[in-house]
């Protein structure tokens, strides 16, 4: 659970902005989305390998 302490006299918009930043940094939303459905370990590994190949190919194209 994320806790944001609001200082006396602090604007609610500023506190909301700090909350959103904290959510982004902890990647809480990303983890929730990943847990919505089960992914087999072999499928996850295949995705990782495909992503690594794509990144490598992208770097090679940009070096030229």
Buried (B, 14 or more C-beta within 10 A) or exposed (E): EEEEEEEEEEEEEEBEEBBEEEEEEEEEEEEEEEEEEEEEEEEEEEEEEEEEEEEEEEEEEEEE
